Amino acid sequence: MTLPRGRTGATPGAVPAQAPGSQAADALAGMDDRGLVARVCEGDGHALEALYGRYGRACFSLARRILVDEQFAQDCVQEVFLVLWRDASRYDPSKGSFSSWLIAMTHHKAVDAVRREETVRKRRAAPDALDGAESDAPSVDDAAWSTLRQERVREALKTLPAPQREALTLAYFGGYTQREIAGLTDTPLGTVKTRMLAGMQRMKAGLDGLSRASTVSDVPGAFLNGEPA
Amino acid sequence: MTAHDRYLELVYGHALSSLEPEDEQALVAHLPACAECSRALVEARETAGQLAYAVDTAELPPGLFASIRESVLAESPDAFELTPAAPVERQAVAKVVSIESARRRRLETRASKIVAVAASVSVAAIVGLGAWNVSLQRDSSKQGHYSQAIGAALAVMKAETGQTVALKAADGSVTAVAVMHTNGSMDLVTDGLAPNAKNSRYVLWGQSGIEPAVPLGDFDVDQARVDTVPAVASSSIASERPQRLLISKESGTAGKTPLPGENVAPTGPIYAQGETT
């Protein structure tokens, strides 16, 4: 998919935009994720803050989506970043990007909390819950890249056959296990598993190039300020 | 579907955190020997990670990082004193304490901790998904949910030869699992206990009925990750199998916290406890 011209204002080679933090954290804004993680391993709290500024919103947005409750979502994010602080060396670059590692940890903890706290079970991820939703906090500082990515991911989800999309959204955003999804949808467990596999493979194909891109300039066919990246 | 296709399905189910415990275990056991599935898992995680960006973007609560910062400072008072140009040299060493050795040394020389990494290395190897990947697994004895990383460590320790006891924190989360072997020895796997300061140690206590708790062994936690404490206690310490296990944090360095068998009571906060029956 070719990105529309002129939709981005990102500077080539820039790292993802992040919320402003302390001056010291801002000074680290140009460092890549691995560099910041290395500094966290060395005990640099400013590096942790820089990573929070970079990914905190994504983590909180995801946690809030899954947990619904704002306080639970805050607790989840706090726990994630404390784990990062205490054991940043857990991150293994050979197993994927830092962002996916952090998001995966957030997702796991949020799903764990949902499954543990029966009283918080307001989940629900109706398959169409993501359709047409507007961001509730468009930020001037939010890189157009983030908006673009959101659109691409939502588009990719929409292209999935309904049963596959349903399986993915119930699992990822609802925190349901495959067996629970089978029960909810009155579908054999094996079929649920197959739908998840097929759906994820289609998502991967649809998001090809997006997953490992950290800036707009990394995305195939991206345009910056009207010019090819 | 081939037998291997089944594992591929499990890979994507795992990336979505939707596997049943038995499927999670099957995948953990399969991954170390399958490069194809390991590669697929990396891709699956990246794809799943993108799903997170489909949700509505929320404003970060104003005080959230302040809370994180406060917790960090409680553990590392100088964490924010450095300028970005002045890196800190901090040794992040995973340590496992062999309580039996420490007890012997304590009796002889009152030395401090022993570093033993074999158990933690085996934990990392068994958790083929990466030591950082944690999801829930139901305890077959229905004692509670404990992490997959703990489950993997238990597999290494051949927990099936003993009784596992889940020790839970106040919020109900399982932060440690004790393995009580038939020969009277006890191992401990912890996950998530906060690192203790140099002037304190964690103590494992055993209690029966209304009798006072008896210290069984003590250990350090350097990092809040899965850690194993082999032989944290032995049958020579407790005259009978305790009905309850507790973990507290006591002030004092190695050799100065309650010694196994000493007639003392916990004075520090209780971080986890569990029933053995």
HADDOCK unambig.tbl for C-alpha pairs under 7 A between the chains (distance, minus, plus):
assign (segid A and resid 24 and name CA) (segid B and resid 83 and name CA) 6.39 0.50 0.50
assign (segid A and resid 24 and name CA) (segid B and resid 84 and name CA) 6.31 0.50 0.50
assign (segid A and resid 28 and name CA) (segid B and resid 84 and name CA) 6.77 0.50 0.50
assign (segid A and resid 39 and name CA) (segid B and resid 87 and name CA) 6.95 0.50 0.50
assign (segid A and resid 42 and name CA) (segid B and resid 87 and name CA) 6.81 0.50 0.50
assign (segid A and resid 42 and name CA) (segid B and resid 88 and name CA) 5.35 0.50 0.50
assign (segid A and resid 42 and name CA) (segid B and resid 89 and name CA) 5.68 0.50 0.50
assign (segid A and resid 42 and name CA) (segid B and resid 90 and name CA) 5.09 0.50 0.50
assign (segid A and resid 43 and name CA) (segid B and resid 79 and name CA) 5.83 0.50 0.50
assign (segid A and resid 43 and name CA) (segid B and resid 88 and name CA) 6.19 0.50 0.50
assign (segid A and resid 43 and name CA) (segid B and resid 90 and name CA) 6.34 0.50 0.50
assign (segid A and resid 44 and name CA) (segid B and resid 79 and name CA) 5.45 0.50 0.50
assign (segid A and resid 44 and name CA) (segid B and resid 80 and name CA) 6.56 0.50 0.50
assign (segid A and resid 44 and name CA) (segid B and resid 82 and name CA) 6.78 0.50 0.50
assign (segid A and resid 44 and name CA) (segid B and resid 88 and name CA) 6.89 0.50 0.50
assign (segid A and resid 45 and name CA) (segid B and resid 79 and name CA) 4.70 0.50 0.50
assign (segid A and resid 45 and name CA) (segid B and resid 80 and name CA) 4.93 0.50 0.50
assign (segid A and resid 46 and name CA) (segid B and resid 80 and name CA) 6.00 0.50 0.50
assign (segid A and resid 57 and name CA) (segid B and resid 58 and name CA) 6.60 0.50 0.50
assign (segid A and resid 57 and name CA) (segid B and resid 59 and name CA) 6.71 0.50 0.50
assign (segid A and resid 57 and name CA) (segid B and resid 60 and name CA) 5.73 0.50 0.50
assign (segid A and resid 58 and name CA) (segid B and resid 53 and name CA) 6.81 0.50 0.50
assign (segid A and resid 60 and name CA) (segid B and resid 60 and name CA) 6.87 0.50 0.50
assign (segid A and resid 61 and name CA) (segid B and resid 55 and name CA) 6.76 0.50 0.50
assign (segid A and resid 61 and name CA) (segid B and resid 56 and name CA) 6.63 0.50 0.50
assign (segid A and resid 61 and name CA) (segid B and resid 57 and name CA) 5.43 0.50 0.50
assign (segid A and resid 61 and name CA) (segid B and resid 58 and name CA) 5.05 0.50 0.50
assign (segid A and resid 62 and name CA) (segid B and resid 52 and name CA) 5.72 0.50 0.50
assign (segid A and resid 62 and name CA) (segid B and resid 55 and name CA) 6.50 0.50 0.50
assign (segid A and resid 65 and name CA) (segid B and resid 55 and name CA) 6.88 0.50 0.50
assign (segid A and resid 74 and name CA) (segid B and resid 64 and name CA) 6.75 0.50 0.50
assign (segid A and resid 78 and name CA) (segid B and resid 68 and name CA) 5.72 0.50 0.50
assign (segid A and resid 82 and name CA) (segid B and resid 68 and name CA) 6.79 0.50 0.50
assign (segid A and resid 86 and name CA) (segid B and resid 223 and name CA) 6.10 0.50 0.50
assign (segid A and resid 86 and name CA) (segid B and resid 224 and name CA) 6.32 0.50 0.50
assign (segid A and resid 87 and name CA) (segid B and resid 223 and name CA) 6.43 0.50 0.50
assign (segid A and resid 87 and name CA) (segid B and resid 224 and name CA) 6.98 0.50 0.50
assign (segid A and resid 90 and name CA) (segid B and resid 131 and name CA) 6.40 0.50 0.50
assign (segid A and resid 90 and name CA) (segid B and resid 132 and name CA) 5.38 0.50 0.50
assign (segid A and resid 91 and name CA) (segid B and resid 132 and name CA) 6.77 0.50 0.50
assign (segid A and resid 95 and name CA) (segid B and resid 42 and name CA) 5.52 0.50 0.50
assign (segid A and resid 96 and name CA) (segid B and resid 42 and name CA) 5.70 0.50 0.50
assign (segid A and resid 96 and name CA) (segid B and resid 46 and name CA) 6.88 0.50 0.50
assign (segid A and resid 100 and name CA) (segid B and resid 45 and name CA) 6.54 0.50 0.50
assign (segid A and resid 100 and name CA) (segid B and resid 46 and name CA) 5.54 0.50 0.50
assign (segid A and resid 100 and name CA) (segid B and resid 49 and name CA) 4.94 0.50 0.50
assign (segid A and resid 103 and name CA) (segid B and resid 49 and name CA) 5.91 0.50 0.50
assign (segid A and resid 104 and name CA) (segid B and resid 49 and name CA) 6.31 0.50 0.50
assign (segid A and resid 105 and name CA) (segid B and resid 133 and name CA) 6.95 0.50 0.50
assign (segid A and resid 108 and name CA) (segid B and resid 17 and name CA) 6.45 0.50 0.50
assign (segid A and resid 108 and name CA) (segid B and resid 134 and name CA) 6.80 0.50 0.50
assign (segid A and resid 108 and name CA) (segid B and resid 135 and name CA) 5.90 0.50 0.50
assign (segid A and resid 112 and name CA) (segid B and resid 135 and name CA) 6.95 0.50 0.50
assign (segid A and resid 112 and name CA) (segid B and resid 136 and name CA) 6.35 0.50 0.50
assign (segid A and resid 130 and name CA) (segid B and resid 55 and name CA) 6.63 0.50 0.50
assign (segid A and resid 133 and name CA) (segid B and resid 56 and name CA) 6.89 0.50 0.50
assign (segid A and resid 134 and name CA) (segid B and resid 56 and name CA) 6.65 0.50 0.50
assign (segid A and resid 135 and name CA) (segid B and resid 56 and name CA) 4.77 0.50 0.50
assign (segid A and resid 135 and name CA) (segid B and resid 57 and name CA) 5.31 0.50 0.50
assign (segid A and resid 136 and name CA) (segid B and resid 56 and name CA) 6.68 0.50 0.50
assign (segid A and resid 136 and name CA) (segid B and resid 57 and name CA) 6.46 0.50 0.50
assign (segid A and resid 136 and name CA) (segid B and resid 58 and name CA) 6.29 0.50 0.50
assign (segid A and resid 137 and name CA) (segid B and resid 57 and name CA) 6.25 0.50 0.50
assign (segid A and resid 137 and name CA) (segid B and resid 58 and name CA) 5.71 0.50 0.50
assign (segid A and resid 137 and name CA) (segid B and resid 59 and name CA) 5.73 0.50 0.50
assign (segid A and resid 149 and name CA) (segid B and resid 53 and name CA) 6.91 0.50 0.50
assign (segid A and resid 150 and name CA) (segid B and resid 53 and name CA) 5.31 0.50 0.50
assign (segid A and resid 150 and name CA) (segid B and resid 54 and name CA) 4.91 0.50 0.50
assign (segid A and resid 153 and name CA) (segid B and resid 50 and name CA) 6.81 0.50 0.50
assign (segid A and resid 153 and name CA) (segid B and resid 51 and name CA) 6.53 0.50 0.50
assign (segid A and resid 153 and name CA) (segid B and resid 53 and name CA) 6.99 0.50 0.50
assign (segid A and resid 153 and name CA) (segid B and resid 54 and name CA) 5.66 0.50 0.50
assign (segid A and resid 154 and name CA) (segid B and resid 54 and name CA) 5.57 0.50 0.50
assign (segid A and resid 171 and name CA) (segid B and resid 16 and name CA) 6.10 0.50 0.50
assign (segid A and resid 171 and name CA) (segid B and resid 18 and name CA) 5.75 0.50 0.50
assign (segid A and resid 172 and name CA) (segid B and resid 16 and name CA) 5.31 0.50 0.50
assign (segid A and resid 175 and name CA) (segid B and resid 18 and name CA) 6.90 0.50 0.50
assign (segid A and resid 176 and name CA) (segid B and resid 18 and name CA) 6.09 0.50 0.50
assign (segid A and resid 177 and name CA) (segid B and resid 18 and name CA) 4.03 0.50 0.50
assign (segid A and resid 177 and name CA) (segid B and resid 19 and name CA) 5.70 0.50 0.50
assign (segid A and resid 177 and name CA) (segid B and resid 20 and name CA) 6.33 0.50 0.50
assign (segid A and resid 178 and name CA) (segid B and resid 18 and name CA) 5.45 0.50 0.50
assign (segid A and resid 178 and name CA) (segid B and resid 19 and name CA) 6.02 0.50 0.50
assign (segid A and resid 178 and name CA) (segid B and resid 20 and name CA) 6.94 0.50 0.50
assign (segid A and resid 193 and name CA) (segid B and resid 9 and name CA) 6.03 0.50 0.50
assign (segid A and resid 194 and name CA) (segid B and resid 9 and name CA) 6.62 0.50 0.50
assign (segid A and resid 196 and name CA) (segid B and resid 12 and name CA) 6.86 0.50 0.50
assign (segid A and resid 196 and name CA) (segid B and resid 13 and name CA) 6.75 0.50 0.50
assign (segid A and resid 197 and name CA) (segid B and resid 9 and name CA) 5.47 0.50 0.50
assign (segid A and resid 197 and name CA) (segid B and resid 12 and name CA) 5.79 0.50 0.50
assign (segid A and resid 203 and name CA) (segid B and resid 47 and name CA) 6.94 0.50 0.50
assign (segid A and resid 204 and name CA) (segid B and resid 47 and name CA) 5.59 0.50 0.50
assign (segid A and resid 211 and name CA) (segid B and resid 46 and name CA) 5.99 0.50 0.50
assign (segid A and resid 211 and name CA) (segid B and resid 47 and name CA) 6.54 0.50 0.50
assign (segid A and resid 211 and name CA) (segid B and resid 50 and name CA) 6.58 0.50 0.50
